[in-house]
Amino acid sequence: MTPIVLLDELKKFIEEHIKDIILSVRVRGSSGELSERPAEVHKMRLPDKDAEIKLIPYILLQFLTGKDEQEEGQSAESECKIRIVVATYSEDGGEGALDVLNLLTRIRIALLKTGIIGKQFLIKKPLEYIVYPDSTAPFYMGEMLTIWEIPEVEREVEGLWL
């Protein structure tokens, strides 16, 4: 359950730190003008295939991998990788890519300044991020790969083999 708790905590953290970044929405309002709002944050997957375009702007948090290891003579370590995908919309090509970079930068700075999420999840370096150079106008995407130190699971049963 720990990665699930991390996703929940990360969602709240990101929502708090990006709530003042107002972005264009593809769907036009009743007056024919573009609507605007902060990016919505989703966990693991979007609701359906159509959501990939309908929900833009959005941030998607995806659990990628987890690892528990203990090298000889060392204490046990647990970590997981979370990908943060950012998608924006803009009729101005230069602005759309900058919107992605702005969100990634805001998240990056907040994570590095805080260093810990939910009092138990520690961010580790390297922290990698990219704005995709593809020409997918009017949609723009990027992502950040984060590595988290998570609480290790303690063995509860002891036996003769220990």
CYANA upper distance limits for C-alpha pairs under 8 A (distance plus 0.5 A):
  1 MET  CA      5 VAL  CA      6.92
  2 THR  CA      6 LEU  CA      6.73
  2 THR  CA    150 ILE  CA      7.79
  2 THR  CA    151 PRO  CA      8.09
  3 PRO  CA      7 LEU  CA      6.70
  3 PRO  CA     63 PHE  CA      7.85
  3 PRO  CA     80 CYS  CA      7.83
  3 PRO  CA    150 ILE  CA      8.41
  4 ILE  CA      8 ASP  CA      6.82
  5 VAL  CA      9 GLU  CA      6.66
  6 LEU  CA     10 LEU  CA      6.41
  6 LEU  CA    117 ILE  CA      8.16
  6 LEU  CA    118 GLY  CA      8.01
  6 LEU  CA    121 PHE  CA      7.43
  7 LEU  CA     11 LYS  CA      6.52
  7 LEU  CA     43 LYS  CA      7.24
  7 LEU  CA     61 LEU  CA      7.42
  7 LEU  CA     62 GLN  CA      8.50
  7 LEU  CA     63 PHE  CA      8.26
  8 ASP  CA     12 LYS  CA      7.00
  8 ASP  CA     43 LYS  CA      8.44
  9 GLU  CA     13 PHE  CA      6.65
  9 GLU  CA    117 ILE  CA      7.03
  9 GLU  CA    118 GLY  CA      6.31
 10 LEU  CA     14 ILE  CA      6.54
 10 LEU  CA    117 ILE  CA      7.26
 11 LYS  CA     15 GLU  CA      6.59
 11 LYS  CA     41 VAL  CA      6.79
 11 LYS  CA     42 HIS  CA      7.90
 11 LYS  CA     43 LYS  CA      8.01
 11 LYS  CA     61 LEU  CA      8.02
 12 LYS  CA     16 GLU  CA      6.72
 13 PHE  CA     17 HIS  CA      6.92
 13 PHE  CA    117 ILE  CA      8.01
 14 ILE  CA     18 ILE  CA      6.60
 14 ILE  CA     41 VAL  CA      8.22
 14 ILE  CA    107 ILE  CA      7.08
 15 GLU  CA     19 LYS  CA      6.24
 15 GLU  CA     40 GLU  CA      8.23
 15 GLU  CA     41 VAL  CA      7.25
 17 HIS  CA    106 ARG  CA      7.69
 17 HIS  CA    107 ILE  CA      7.52
 17 HIS  CA    110 ALA  CA      7.61
 18 ILE  CA     38 PRO  CA      7.61
 18 ILE  CA     39 ALA  CA      8.17
 18 ILE  CA    103 LEU  CA      7.52
 18 ILE  CA    106 ARG  CA      7.50
 18 ILE  CA    107 ILE  CA      8.00
 19 LYS  CA     38 PRO  CA      6.13
 19 LYS  CA     39 ALA  CA      8.19
 20 ASP  CA     38 PRO  CA      7.29
 21 ILE  CA     37 ARG  CA      8.37
 21 ILE  CA     38 PRO  CA      6.13
 21 ILE  CA     39 ALA  CA      8.33
 21 ILE  CA    103 LEU  CA      8.28
 22 ILE  CA     36 GLU  CA      6.53
 22 ILE  CA     37 ARG  CA      5.38
 22 ILE  CA     38 PRO  CA      5.11
 22 ILE  CA     39 ALA  CA      8.05
 23 LEU  CA     36 GLU  CA      5.70
 23 LEU  CA     37 ARG  CA      5.90
 23 LEU  CA     38 PRO  CA      6.28
 23 LEU  CA     39 ALA  CA      7.49
 23 LEU  CA     57 PRO  CA      7.35
 23 LEU  CA     88 THR  CA      7.94
 23 LEU  CA     89 TYR  CA      8.21
 23 LEU  CA     99 ASP  CA      8.04
 24 SER  CA     34 LEU  CA      7.04
 24 SER  CA     35 SER  CA      6.51
 24 SER  CA     36 GLU  CA      5.01
 24 SER  CA     37 ARG  CA      7.23
 24 SER  CA     57 PRO  CA      7.77
 24 SER  CA     88 THR  CA      8.08
 24 SER  CA     89 TYR  CA      6.49
 24 SER  CA     90 SER  CA      6.73
 25 VAL  CA     34 LEU  CA      6.87
 25 VAL  CA     35 SER  CA      5.80
 25 VAL  CA     36 GLU  CA      5.86
 25 VAL  CA     37 ARG  CA      7.53
 25 VAL  CA     56 ILE  CA      6.77
 25 VAL  CA     57 PRO  CA      6.88
 25 VAL  CA     89 TYR  CA      6.81
 25 VAL  CA     90 SER  CA      8.43
 26 ARG  CA     34 LEU  CA      7.33
 26 ARG  CA     35 SER  CA      7.94
 26 ARG  CA     54 LYS  CA      7.78
 26 ARG  CA     56 ILE  CA      7.51
 26 ARG  CA     89 TYR  CA      6.81
 26 ARG  CA     90 SER  CA      8.27
 27 VAL  CA     34 LEU  CA      7.13
 27 VAL  CA     35 SER  CA      7.23
 27 VAL  CA     54 LYS  CA      8.09
 28 ARG  CA     32 GLY  CA      5.88
 28 ARG  CA     33 GLU  CA      5.86
 28 ARG  CA     34 LEU  CA      5.03
 28 ARG  CA     35 SER  CA      6.20
 29 GLY  CA     33 GLU  CA      6.01
 29 GLY  CA     34 LEU  CA      6.54
 29 GLY  CA     35 SER  CA      6.19
 38 PRO  CA     57 PRO  CA      7.87
 39 ALA  CA     56 ILE  CA      7.81
 39 ALA  CA     57 PRO  CA      5.26
 39 ALA  CA     58 TYR  CA      4.99
 39 ALA  CA     59 ILE  CA      6.85
 40 GLU  CA     55 LEU  CA      8.22
 40 GLU  CA     57 PRO  CA      7.17
 40 GLU  CA     58 TYR  CA      5.13
 40 GLU  CA     59 ILE  CA      6.58
 41 VAL  CA     58 TYR  CA      6.29
 41 VAL  CA     59 ILE  CA      5.18
 41 VAL  CA     60 LEU  CA      6.35
 41 VAL  CA     61 LEU  CA      7.95
 42 HIS  CA     46 LEU  CA      7.11
 42 HIS  CA     58 TYR  CA      7.89
 42 HIS  CA     59 ILE  CA      6.70
 42 HIS  CA     60 LEU  CA      5.34
 42 HIS  CA     61 LEU  CA      6.66
 43 LYS  CA     60 LEU  CA      6.23
 43 LYS  CA     61 LEU  CA      5.26
 43 LYS  CA     62 GLN  CA      6.66
 44 MET  CA     60 LEU  CA      7.15
 44 MET  CA     61 LEU  CA      6.07
 44 MET  CA     62 GLN  CA      4.84
 44 MET  CA     63 PHE  CA      7.03
 45 ARG  CA     60 LEU  CA      7.53
 45 ARG  CA     61 LEU  CA      8.44
 45 ARG  CA     62 GLN  CA      7.76
 46 LEU  CA     51 ALA  CA      6.67
 46 LEU  CA     52 GLU  CA      7.44
 46 LEU  CA     60 LEU  CA      8.05
 47 PRO  CA     51 ALA  CA      6.79
 48 ASP  CA     52 GLU  CA      8.01
 50 ASP  CA     54 LYS  CA      6.61
 51 ALA  CA     55 LEU  CA      5.61
 51 ALA  CA     56 ILE  CA      8.29
 52 GLU  CA     56 ILE  CA      7.42
 56 ILE  CA     87 ALA  CA      6.52
 56 ILE  CA     88 THR  CA      6.06
 56 ILE  CA     89 TYR  CA      6.81
 57 PRO  CA     86 VAL  CA      8.16
 57 PRO  CA     87 ALA  CA      5.89
 57 PRO  CA     88 THR  CA      4.89
 57 PRO  CA     89 TYR  CA      6.78
 58 TYR  CA     86 VAL  CA      6.55
 58 TYR  CA     87 ALA  CA      5.91
 58 TYR  CA     88 THR  CA      7.30
 59 ILE  CA     84 ILE  CA      7.20
 59 ILE  CA     85 VAL  CA      6.01
 59 ILE  CA     86 VAL  CA      5.10
 59 ILE  CA     87 ALA  CA      6.93
 60 LEU  CA     83 ARG  CA      8.41
 60 LEU  CA     84 ILE  CA      6.18
 60 LEU  CA     85 VAL  CA      5.45
 60 LEU  CA     86 VAL  CA      7.05
 61 LEU  CA     82 ILE  CA      7.15
 61 LEU  CA     83 ARG  CA      6.35
 61 LEU  CA     84 ILE  CA      5.29
 61 LEU  CA     85 VAL  CA      7.01
 62 GLN  CA     82 ILE  CA      5.97
 62 GLN  CA     83 ARG  CA      5.59
 62 GLN  CA     84 ILE  CA      6.97
 62 GLN  CA     85 VAL  CA      8.42
 63 PHE  CA     80 CYS  CA      8.06
 63 PHE  CA     81 LYS  CA      6.72
 63 PHE  CA     82 ILE  CA      5.12
 63 PHE  CA     83 ARG  CA      6.97
 64 LEU  CA     80 CYS  CA      7.91
 64 LEU  CA     81 LYS  CA      5.94
 64 LEU  CA     82 ILE  CA      6.14
 64 LEU  CA     83 ARG  CA      7.22
 65 THR  CA     80 CYS  CA      6.01
 65 THR  CA     81 LYS  CA      5.82
 65 THR  CA     82 ILE  CA      8.06
 66 GLY  CA     78 SER  CA      8.02
 66 GLY  CA     79 GLU  CA      6.25
 66 GLY  CA     80 CYS  CA      4.54
 66 GLY  CA     81 LYS  CA      6.89
 67 LYS  CA     78 SER  CA      6.20
 67 LYS  CA     79 GLU  CA      5.90
 67 LYS  CA     80 CYS  CA      6.63
 68 ASP  CA     76 ALA  CA      7.79
 68 ASP  CA     77 GLU  CA      6.27
 68 ASP  CA     78 SER  CA      4.88
 68 ASP  CA     79 GLU  CA      7.10
 68 ASP  CA    152 GLU  CA      8.11
 69 GLU  CA     76 ALA  CA      6.30
 69 GLU  CA     77 GLU  CA      5.96
 69 GLU  CA     78 SER  CA      7.00
 70 GLN  CA     74 GLN  CA      6.71
 70 GLN  CA     75 SER  CA      6.55
 70 GLN  CA     76 ALA  CA      4.82
 70 GLN  CA     77 GLU  CA      6.63
 71 GLU  CA     75 SER  CA      7.87
 71 GLU  CA     76 ALA  CA      7.88
 76 ALA  CA    152 GLU  CA      7.72
 77 GLU  CA    149 GLU  CA      8.04
 77 GLU  CA    150 ILE  CA      8.50
 77 GLU  CA    152 GLU  CA      6.90
 78 SER  CA    149 GLU  CA      6.45
 78 SER  CA    150 ILE  CA      5.97
 78 SER  CA    151 PRO  CA      6.97
 78 SER  CA    152 GLU  CA      5.82
 79 GLU  CA    147 ILE  CA      7.37
 79 GLU  CA    148 TRP  CA      5.79
 79 GLU  CA    149 GLU  CA      4.90
 79 GLU  CA    150 ILE  CA      5.73
 80 CYS  CA    147 ILE  CA      6.30
 80 CYS  CA    148 TRP  CA      5.84
 80 CYS  CA    149 GLU  CA      7.29
 80 CYS  CA    150 ILE  CA      7.63
 81 LYS  CA    145 LEU  CA      7.47
 81 LYS  CA    146 THR  CA      6.12
 81 LYS  CA    147 ILE  CA      5.02
 81 LYS  CA    148 TRP  CA      6.75
 82 ILE  CA    145 LEU  CA      6.62
 82 ILE  CA    146 THR  CA      5.78
 82 ILE  CA    147 ILE  CA      6.92
 82 ILE  CA    148 TRP  CA      8.20
 83 ARG  CA    143 GLU  CA      7.29
 83 ARG  CA    144 MET  CA      6.25
 83 ARG  CA    145 LEU  CA      5.18
 83 ARG  CA    146 THR  CA      6.68
 84 ILE  CA    143 GLU  CA      5.85
 84 ILE  CA    144 MET  CA      5.51
 84 ILE  CA    145 LEU  CA      6.90
 84 ILE  CA    146 THR  CA      8.17
 85 VAL  CA    141 MET  CA      7.74
 85 VAL  CA    142 GLY  CA      6.45
 85 VAL  CA    143 GLU  CA      4.82
 85 VAL  CA    144 MET  CA      7.08
 86 VAL  CA    100 VAL  CA      6.77
 86 VAL  CA    103 LEU  CA      7.96
 86 VAL  CA    104 LEU  CA      7.93
 86 VAL  CA    141 MET  CA      5.95
 86 VAL  CA    142 GLY  CA      5.76
 86 VAL  CA    143 GLU  CA      6.29
 87 ALA  CA    100 VAL  CA      7.23
 87 ALA  CA    139 PHE  CA      7.50
 87 ALA  CA    140 TYR  CA      6.12
 87 ALA  CA    141 MET  CA      4.97
 87 ALA  CA    142 GLY  CA      7.27
 88 THR  CA     96 GLY  CA      6.82
 88 THR  CA     97 ALA  CA      8.48
 88 THR  CA     99 ASP  CA      7.22
 88 THR  CA    100 VAL  CA      6.82
 88 THR  CA    139 PHE  CA      6.29
 88 THR  CA    140 TYR  CA      5.70
 88 THR  CA    141 MET  CA      6.95
 89 TYR  CA     96 GLY  CA      6.44
 89 TYR  CA    137 ALA  CA      8.46
 89 TYR  CA    138 PRO  CA      6.12
 89 TYR  CA    139 PHE  CA      5.17
 89 TYR  CA    140 TYR  CA      6.72
 90 SER  CA     95 GLU  CA      7.01
 90 SER  CA     96 GLY  CA      5.29
 90 SER  CA    137 ALA  CA      8.15
 90 SER  CA    138 PRO  CA      5.82
 90 SER  CA    139 PHE  CA      7.13
 90 SER  CA    140 TYR  CA      8.41
 91 GLU  CA     96 GLY  CA      7.96
 91 GLU  CA    137 ALA  CA      8.10
 91 GLU  CA    138 PRO  CA      5.99
 92 ASP  CA     96 GLY  CA      6.76
 92 ASP  CA    138 PRO  CA      7.97
 93 GLY  CA     97 ALA  CA      7.27
 93 GLY  CA    137 ALA  CA      6.92
 93 GLY  CA    138 PRO  CA      7.22
 94 GLY  CA     98 LEU  CA      6.91
 95 GLU  CA     99 ASP  CA      6.60
 96 GLY  CA    100 VAL  CA      7.14
 96 GLY  CA    138 PRO  CA      7.78
 96 GLY  CA    139 PHE  CA      7.62
 96 GLY  CA    140 TYR  CA      6.33
 97 ALA  CA    101 LEU  CA      6.88
 97 ALA  CA    131 VAL  CA      7.56
 97 ALA  CA    140 TYR  CA      6.28
 97 ALA  CA    141 MET  CA      7.98
 98 LEU  CA    102 ASN  CA      6.40
 99 ASP  CA    103 LEU  CA      6.80
100 VAL  CA    104 LEU  CA      6.72
100 VAL  CA    131 VAL  CA      7.21
100 VAL  CA    140 TYR  CA      7.30
100 VAL  CA    141 MET  CA      6.79
100 VAL  CA    142 GLY  CA      6.75
101 LEU  CA    105 THR  CA      6.39
101 LEU  CA    131 VAL  CA      6.96
101 LEU  CA    142 GLY  CA      8.14
102 ASN  CA    106 ARG  CA      6.60
103 LEU  CA    107 ILE  CA      6.69
104 LEU  CA    108 ARG  CA      6.46
104 LEU  CA    129 TYR  CA      7.87
104 LEU  CA    142 GLY  CA      8.32
104 LEU  CA    143 GLU  CA      7.91
104 LEU  CA    144 MET  CA      7.61
105 THR  CA    109 ILE  CA      6.56
106 ARG  CA    110 ALA  CA      6.68
107 ILE  CA    111 LEU  CA      6.57
108 ARG  CA    112 LEU  CA      6.64
108 ARG  CA    127 LEU  CA      8.47
109 ILE  CA    113 LYS  CA      6.47
110 ALA  CA    114 THR  CA      6.54
111 LEU  CA    115 GLY  CA      6.02
111 LEU  CA    116 ILE  CA      7.89
111 LEU  CA    123 ILE  CA      7.89
112 LEU  CA    123 ILE  CA      8.21
115 GLY  CA    122 LEU  CA      6.46
115 GLY  CA    123 ILE  CA      6.08
116 ILE  CA    120 GLN  CA      7.38
116 ILE  CA    121 PHE  CA      5.94
116 ILE  CA    122 LEU  CA      4.97
116 ILE  CA    123 ILE  CA      6.57
117 ILE  CA    121 PHE  CA      5.62
117 ILE  CA    122 LEU  CA      7.04
117 ILE  CA    123 ILE  CA      8.42
120 GLN  CA    150 ILE  CA      7.20
120 GLN  CA    151 PRO  CA      7.19
121 PHE  CA    148 TRP  CA      6.69
121 PHE  CA    149 GLU  CA      6.25
121 PHE  CA    150 ILE  CA      5.68
121 PHE  CA    151 PRO  CA      7.80
122 LEU  CA    148 TRP  CA      6.01
122 LEU  CA    149 GLU  CA      5.53
122 LEU  CA    150 ILE  CA      7.34
123 ILE  CA    146 THR  CA      7.64
123 ILE  CA    147 ILE  CA      6.47
123 ILE  CA    148 TRP  CA      5.12
123 ILE  CA    149 GLU  CA      6.80
124 LYS  CA    146 THR  CA      7.88
124 LYS  CA    147 ILE  CA      5.87
124 LYS  CA    148 TRP  CA      6.18
124 LYS  CA    149 GLU  CA      7.26
125 LYS  CA    146 THR  CA      8.32
125 LYS  CA    147 ILE  CA      7.45
126 PRO  CA    146 THR  CA      8.15
126 PRO  CA    147 ILE  CA      8.11
127 LEU  CA    144 MET  CA      7.73
127 LEU  CA    145 LEU  CA      6.65
127 LEU  CA    146 THR  CA      6.01
127 LEU  CA    147 ILE  CA      7.80
128 GLU  CA    144 MET  CA      6.01
128 GLU  CA    145 LEU  CA      5.71
128 GLU  CA    146 THR  CA      7.46
129 TYR  CA    142 GLY  CA      7.87
129 TYR  CA    143 GLU  CA      6.01
129 TYR  CA    144 MET  CA      4.49
129 TYR  CA    145 LEU  CA      6.71
130 ILE  CA    142 GLY  CA      5.86
130 ILE  CA    143 GLU  CA      6.03
130 ILE  CA    144 MET  CA      7.00
131 VAL  CA    141 MET  CA      6.67
131 VAL  CA    142 GLY  CA      4.56
131 VAL  CA    143 GLU  CA      7.15
132 TYR  CA    140 TYR  CA      7.91
132 TYR  CA    141 MET  CA      6.27
132 TYR  CA    142 GLY  CA      5.70
136 THR  CA    140 TYR  CA      6.88
158 GLU  CA    162 LEU  CA      7.02
